[in-house]
């Protein structure tokens, strides 16, 4: 199997990459990033600018795309920039993959994603879910994790850190869908959807990821 991982330098993306490189069913991994990753015999790592995506590159030919591409409002700096990265970059990459013949696409979204959500973040996630579905992949998987527990980030997120701490402390009394989930489990769920290759759309909500 040949796969493409988008967002391989992020917390979930790093786990997707690690699991792919260690999976004997995966023959080649293409992970386009802005900065170079550590070399591996199975890894092709095009260093690119997502704003100027090479949509006609040969490496778009693959069996499945796993997408964990995204940013935060703090890093983006503005709602417009956030939308560009979490929606436009993702959609442009998905279109390039579809035009190259990819029929499986797995997307890391968020708990509560909906195009009519009150939160701008969740509206963007909900809108990209709809737009990805319209591309018509034969198999389209979505995971919607709650708070991500994956170790220290490059940028400080004090609010999220407190939320994760409280989620762990109060886990026995918090509904499963609201509990913090490990990035490793999120990646494993994405890989399960990819390998199952079921026709149509499948959604894995945070409670199912927590139990995985």
N, C-alpha and C positions, 0 to 999 in steps of 0.2 A: 504494500500500500504506500502511495505517495501522498503526503499531506502538506498543507500550508498552515502555518500558525501566524496569526496577526496579533501584534501586541506581545511578542515573546519576551520583552524586557520587563513587563509588569509583573505584579505578584501572581496573578492567575496564569499569565502567559509563561512565566518561568516554570511553573508546575506542569503546564501542558507540554512544554519543550522537554523537561526532564523525563516525563512519562513516555513521551514519544520516542526519545532516543534510547530508552531502555526496553521498548516493546519490540519483540522479534517480528511482529506482524507489520511493523512500519519499516519500509525500505529506505525512504528518503524523506527528509523534513526540510521544507523551505520556510525560512523565518526572516522576512524582510524587516529590518529595523533601521533606526536613525544612526545608531552607533554599533560597531562590530561586537558580536558575541564571541564566546570562546569556541574555538574550532572543534569539530567532531567529524569523524568519517561519514556519518549519515547526514550531516547538516550542510545545507546551502544557505548562506546568509547574505543576501543582497543588501547593501547599505544604501538606503534610499531616503528621499524626502516625500512624505505622504502627500504633501501639497502638490507635488509634481510626479504623481504615481506613474510608473512605466506600465501602462495597461496592456501593452502588446508584448511583454516579456514572455519568453518561452516557459519560464518556471510557473506560470499560472496554470499550466496543465497538471492537474492533480486529481486525486480521488475524493478528497474532502478538505474543506477549509474550517478551521477552528478559530474563532475570532474573540479575542479578549482585548481588543484595541479600545482605548478610552483614556480620559484624563479626569481632572477634578476642576471645579470652578476656580479654586485658588490658583492652580497651576495655569489654567487657561487664561485667567485674567479678566474675562468678560463673558457674558452669556453668548455673544456672537461667536467668539472663539471656541467656547465649549461646544456649541452646536456644530461648528465646522469639523471639529475632531471626532466627537462621539456620533455624529450623524453623517456628515458629508464624506469624511474619509472612509468610514465603514461602508457606506453605500457604494462609493466609487470602487472600492476594492472588491466588494461582492459582485458588482456588475462585470468587472474584469474577469473574475473567476467564472461566472456563469457563461460569459461569451467564449471562454476557453474550454467549456464543456464540463465544468465541475457540476455535479448534481447533488452534493451533500454540503450543507452549511450549518455550522453549530455556533450559536451566538451567546456570549455571556452578557446577560441583561441585569436586572435588579428586581428585588422584591418590590411590588407595588407599581411596576412599570405600566403606564397607561397613557394614551395620547391626550386624555382629558384630565389627567391628575392635576392637583393644585400645585405640586412641586414642579418647578422648571426641569430639574434633573430627571424626575420620573416621566415627565411629558416627553422629553427628548428620547429617553429609553423606549417609551411606548411607541413613539412615532417611527423610530428606526426598526422596531419589530415589525410594524405594519409594512413599511417600505421594503424590508428584506423579504417578507412573505410574498409580496407582489412580484418579485423577480421570478418566482415559479421554480424554485429548487425542488427536485423530486423528493428529497428528504431535508427537512428544515427543523433543527432542534434549538430550543431556547432554554437556558438555565436562568433562574431568578433568585440568586442568593440574597440573604440578609447581610448584615455586617460581615465583612471579610476578616478572618483571623489568619494572618500569614506572616507574622513577624514584623520587625521594624521597617518602615517605609523610608524612602529617600527624603520625603517632605513631611513636616510635622502636621499631624491631624489630631490635636488634643481632644476635640469633641468626639471623634470616632473612637479614640483610645479609651475615653471614659465609658462610652456606650458599650464597647466590647468587654471592658472590665465588669460592668454591671450585668451584662448579658451572661457572662460566665458565672458570676456570683449568684445570680437569681435564676439560673437555668432550670432548676427543678420546678419552678412555678411559672415560668414563661412558656407560652405556646411554642412548639418547635419551630414554626415558621419565622419566629422573631429572634431565635437564638443565633449567636455568631457561628459561622461555619468556616471551616478551614479552607484555605485556597487549594490545598491538595484534594479535598473532597469535591470541590467545584470542578477542578480539572478532571478528576476521575469520572464525574457524572457526564461532563462534556465528551469524554472519550467513549463512555458507554453508549451515548446517543449516536456518536459517529460510527461505532463498530456495529451497532444494531442495524443501522441503515434502514429504518422503517419508513415506509412511504408516508408523505404528508407531513403535518406539523406535530411535533411533540414538545411539551413544556414540562420542565422539572422545576417545581416550586421549592422554596428554601427548606421546608420541612422534610421533603424527600431527599434533598441533598444532605441535610443534617444526619439522616438515618442511613445514608449510603455507606 
